[in-house]
Amino acid sequence: MIKWDGVGVIYMIYILFIITTLFLCIAYKGSRLKFLSPTFWASSLFVLCTFIYCITFFSMNSDISLQTLLVIVTFLIVTYIGEYIGMTMNVTIKRNSGRNRKLKNILQAAKYSTIEISFWKILLLTIVYLYIAIKRYINLAAVVGNKDAGLLNIFSIMGDARTKFIKTNGKIVLGNVIENQIVYFSEITTYIVLFIFIYNSFCARKRKYYILLPLVPDLIIRMISTSRTSFIILMFSILIFIIVIQYKKNNFNKIKIPKRFAVLGIIFIIAFFVYGRFRNNIYSIPIVSYIQSYTSASIYGLDYLLINGWTKNSYFGKNTMYHILDFIGIENANPQMGSGMVTFSKSTLRSNLITSLMPPIMDFGIWGMLLLRFIAALLSTVLIKKFLSYVGSGSYKTYILIYFVVAVLYAYLLSPIGDSFRDYFFNPDLMLRYLVYGFLLVKCFLQPRIVEKDISFLRSES
């Protein structure tokens, strides 16, 4: 806090709220990507978390330090700089002017075209995924010792399963090797069909609901995982698809979020917290404290780390690159997950949420973290630009890049409360699966095709 001659006090968290709000405005107004800006999404949740910290300040333990404020602000600065440089880089292969004009016509015509996938392919995948989903649910009931896997016992099974997942660090086997790989295909299929459905709805105003059939088994599989974050990223992906397609259709001039989606989003947020309290049986915790534990507690945790320090790593990059260490066969390289478990309020509540800044700071220091986040912003911007250049062109690369664009923006969204960068992009095993499986699914089976409106030259470019 800053004292002014004993007359008044300005708390650091209030200053941080003002600065993050300013960055949110700058990212939207100053970035060519607008709502697809990494800086925008990184700033957005920081604004929310700091706002909750501010309005519940006197139930928290204390203010944050100047060092914490500077670290968060500097992170946003390097993110914006990396994004700006990424936007100025020319990552598109140069073509002759005649081909450029043709490509422009294709993208213009795609505004009124539809993307289609054969019904039998959608139906076949749905049946396969549904079989896997039901089998995983039955296996989950058996794992938690519940012999009755009926729908009436679903909440009991989910509660016991969540406890089991936590105790085993998520290492519960619900299927054989092949079945577990099909789960990845199911997730990839969901993102593809959602994108196509939204594309057709906005560009051609045609809604073929059969294309959403694979969403049913995927929702069951996500529920079985007991992870609410899997539903968050699904809702977030829908929002990103709406933004991407409207931007492509309107040349970044305007965007309109459907009221139905906005209402659905509000219902989802409420359900997220209600289900969490019901599942974890924590009705005794006040609702304000419960919300704090999922938001402002992470900023307090970062402050606690910077003030009190941390244990030296036994492996290089242990907290940031533990997926890589595990991938190359190094055992016992688990991150210091308990480092974020701090008492964050006067009611002695604890939270294990961490900001995305904490793991790289513990591994490489503040300057190392800033360098990593600068590189991440630059590469993320290049990825988003490349994806936008494919949307509407009929290229199979559009559908392969869908997941990666959603994942990178989701990682920036969660910057204040978790490090999804290490869980996604520092996880070679996961990234390779999504890349290879996405290619096989799109190129060898689904083969989405653009159905034009009497525009024959599109065929030569698909």
N, C-alpha and C positions, 0 to 999 in steps of 0.2 A: 504494500500500500504506500501511497505518497501523502505525506502530511504537509499542509500549508500553514506554517507558523502557528500550529496548534488550533487553527480556526476550523479547519475541515479536513476530511480525509477522502482521497480518491483511491478506490480499490482497483488493483491490477486487472481483476476479472472483468470489470466494467470497461476498462480501456480495451481489453482484448475483444470484448463483444463489439465495440464500435469499430475496431480495425477489421475484424473478420467480416462484418457487415459491409464495410467499405470495399473490401476485396471481392465480395459477392457481386456488388454493383459493377466494379471495374471489369470483372471477368465476363459479365454478361454484355456490358456496353463496349468493352475494348477488344474482346476476342471475336474473331470471325466465326468461331464455332458456336458461340452463344450458349445454348442449353446443352451442347455436347462438349463444352469446355471442361477439361480436367480441373482447372482452377475453380470453376463455378461449383462443381460437385464437392471438391475438397472444402471450399469455404462454406457451403450450405449447411452441412451438419455441424461444423464448428460454430456457426451462428446459433443453431438450435441448442447445442450443448452449453455454450457460454450464456445464452439467454436463460436457460433453466438454472444454471449456476447462479446467475444474478438474482433472479426472483426468489430463489430458495437459499440465498447467501447465508443467512443467519442460522440455518440448520446444518450448514457445512462446518467442517472443522476450522477452516481458515481461508484466507485469501491465497492466491497463487503468487509466486515470486516473479521478479522482473526477468530473471533468466528464463523461466518457462514461457513468459509472454514473448520474449525475443526469439526463442527457438521456434514457436508456432508461427509467428509472423514471418520469420526468415524462410521457413518451409513454404509458406504460401508465395513468397517472393520468388524463390528459385523455381517453384512449380510454374508460375506465370512466365518467367523468363524462358524456361524450357519449352513451354507451349508456344511462346512467340517465335522462338527459333525454329521449332518444328513446323510451324505454319509457313515460314518463309522458305523452307527447303522444298525443292522441286523433286518430288519422288515419283512423278509420272513419266513413263517412257515417252519421249518425244516422237511424234508421228508427222507425216507430211500434212500439209494444210487441207488437202482434199479429204483425207481420212479423218482429220479433226472435225471438219464440217459434218461428215457422215455420222460420226460418233455423237455430235451434238444433236443431230436429228433423231438419233436412236433414243437418247435420254429424254428428249422432248416428247417423242411418241410414246415412250414407256409410261408417261403420266396417265394415259388412257388405256393401257393394256392390262391384262391380267396374267398372273402366274398360276399355273395349274400343275397338279400332280395326279396321276391316275388313281381312281377310287380304289381299285383292287390293291394297290401298293399301300395305301393308307390303312385299309381294312386289315391286311395281312400283318402289318407292323403292330396295329392295335391289339390284335389277338395274341401275338407273341408277347408283347409287353404286359398285357393283362394277366397272362399266365404266370409270368415272372413276378408280378406284383402280388398276386394272390398267394403264390408259393412262399414269397418272402414274409408275408404277414403270418402265415401258418407257422413258419419256422421261428419267427420272432416270438409268437405266443409260446412255443415250445421252449425257447431259450430262457424266458422269464418264468417258466414253470406253470403257465396257465394252460390247462388242457382244453378249455373252451375258447376257441378263436372266433366266436360269434361277435356280431356287431355290438351286442349289448355290453360286452366286456372291453370294448375298444379303448375307453379312457383308462381303465385299470391296467391294460396291457401297455399302453403308451407311457403311463407314469412309471411302471416297473422297468420298462425298456430304457427310459431316459436315465434312470439310476444305473442300470447295467452298462449303458454306453459310457457314462462318465467314469465309472469304476475301471472299465477296461480301456479307457482312452479311445473309444470309438472302434475298438478292434473286436467286433462281433461278426462272425461269418454267417450270412443268411442264405448263401447259395454256393454252388460250385464255381469253378473258374469261368466257365462259359457264361453262366447266368449272371455273374457279377459284371462281366464285360457288356452284356446286353443292357444293363442298367445305364451305362454311359451312352449307348446308342439311343436309349429312350429319352434321356435328357437332351441330347443334341437334336433329336427329332422334334421335341417340343418347341425349342427355340426357332427352328426352321418353319414349322407349320404356323406358329404364332406370327412370325414375321410376314409370311405369305398371306395369311388371313387379313392382317392389318393393312398390308400393301394393297390387296384387292379392294378392301373396304374404302380406303381413302382415294385411290387412284381411279378405280373403275366403278366404285359403289356397287360391287358385287360381293355377296357373302355366301360362300359355299361352306356350310357348317360342318360337312363331313370331314373337312380337312383338320378339324380340331379334335377328332376322335382320339388320337394318341395322347392328348392331354389328360384323359381320364386315368389310365394306368400310371402315368407319370406323377399325378397328384397323390395317388395311393403310395407309390414308392417314396415320394418326399415325406409323406406323413409317417411312414414306417421308420424313416431315418431319425425321427423325433427332433429334427433340427428345424427350428422356426426360420433360421436364416435362409434355408433353401426356398422357402416361400417368399421371403423378402426379395431375393435376387430374381425370382420369377416375376413378381409384380414390377420390379424395377426394369426388367427387360421389356415388358409391355410398354412402359412409359418411354423408354429409349427408342423402341421401334416406331411409336407414334411420332416422336420428335424427328427421327431420321427421315421417315417417309414424307412427312409434311414439309420438311426443309427441302428435300429433293423436288417435291412437287411445286413448291412456291419459291424456289431459288433463295432460301433463307430469309424471305421477306416477312413471313408471319407464321405463327403456330397457334393452334387452338386445341386445348386438352378437352376431350369430350366430358360433359358433366357426369355421365354415367361412370366413367373411369374415376373421376375425382371423388364421387360418392363411394365407389368401391374401395378406393384407397383409404378413405377415412374409416370405413367399416373394418378394413383389414388391420389398420393400426390399433383400433380398439380391441379387436379380436386377438391380436398379437399379445397384448398385455394381459387381457383377461385369461386367455388360455395358459399363459406362462404362470400366472398366480394359481390357477386351478391345477395345472400339471405338477407344479412343485410344492403345492400345499403350503403356501406362505401367506395366508390371509391375514396373519397377525402383523405383517409389515405394512405400515401406512402407505397409501398410494403414492404420496409425494416422494417418500424415501425409495419406493420401488422404481419410480421413474428416474430418480437421481442415479440409482445403481446402473441404469442402462445408458446414461448420458453423461452428466457432469462428473461422475466419479472417475471417468477415464482421464480427464484433465487433471484432477487432483492426484491421480496415480502417477502421471508424468511428472508433476511437480514434486511429488514425494521421491521419485527416482532421482531427479536431478539434484535434489538437496541432500539425500542420504547416500547416494552412490549405489553400486551393485557389485555382485560377486564376479570376479574375473572368469572369463570363459575358459573351459577346458579344451575346446575346439575352436578353430578360427571360424568366425561367422556362425557360431552355434545357434543363435536365436533367429537370425535372418535366413540362413541357408540350411536349416536342419533337414529339409526335404532332399536337398542335393546330397548332403552327407549320408543320408539313409539310402539314396539312390545308388551311390557308389560303394555301399556296403560297410560304412562305418557305424558300429553299434553304439548304443547308449549315448547318442548325440541329441537327446531331447532338449528342447529349449527350457529356459528358466520360467516356466509358466507362472509360478507362484510369485514372480517379481511384481506382478500387477495387483496382487491381493492385498489391498490396503484398507484400513479403516477410514472412511471418507466423510462421516457425518457425526454429529454430536450424539446420535443414537447408537453409535458404535457399529453401524452397518459396514459390511465389507463387500468389495467388488473385485472381480478378476479381469475387468475390461482394461484394455491397454490402447493407447493411440498407435497409429502406424509408425510413429517416430521412435517409440521406445525400443523395439528390437534392434534396429540399425544403430541407435545411439549406444546400446549396450555392447554391440559388436565392434563398431568402427568409430565411435565418438560422434560429437555433434557435426563436425565438418564432413566426416565420412557419410553420415546420414544425409546431409544436404546435397552432397555430390550424387548419391544414389537417387535421390528424389528429383534432381535436375535431369539426370539421364532418363529416369522413368517418364517424366513429363514430356521430354523430347520424343522418345520412342512411341509413347502413347498417342501423341498428336499425329505422328506420321501414320500410325496404324489406323486411326479414325479417318484421316484424310483418304487413305487408300481404300478403306471400306466404302466411304461415300462415293468415290469415283466408280465403284462397281455396281452400286445400287441402281437397278433399272436397266442395266446393260445386258442382262441375261447370262452373265458369267457365273460359273459354278463357284468361283472364289467368293462371291457375295455371301453364300450360305456357310462356307467354311469359316469366314471371318466373323460371322455374327456372334458366336460365343465369346470370342476374344475381345471384341469391342465392348460387349456387355460386362465382361469380367473386369476390364481395366477401368471403366467408369464406375462400376460397383466398388472397386478397391478404393477409388478416390472418395466416393460417397462415405465409405466407412472409415476414412482416415482418422477421425477423432475417437473412434471406439474400437478399432481393431485393425490388425495388419493383414489384409487380404492379399497384399502384394506377395508376401512370402508363401501364402497358401496356394496361390495361383501361379504367378510368374517365376517364382523361385522353386517351383515344383516340376522338374522335367518330366517325371513319370506321368503326371496329370496332363501337362500340356501336349506331350507326344500322343497320348490317347485321344484327346479331343481333335488334334490335327489329323491323325491317321484315320480314326473312326469317322470323322466328319467328311474326309475325302472319299472314303469307301461308300458311305451312306449316300452322299450327294451324287458322286460321279458314276457309281456302279449300280445304284438301285433307284433312288427317288427321281433323279434327273428332272428337276423342275424346269418347266418350259414357259416362255412368254408367248401368250396368244395375242397376236396383234390385231389391230383394226385396219385391215387392208393396207398393211405396210410391209410389202414383200422384202424390202432390203434388210429388214431386221434379221432374217434367217441367215444371211451371210455373215452376221456379226456375232451370233450366239455361240 
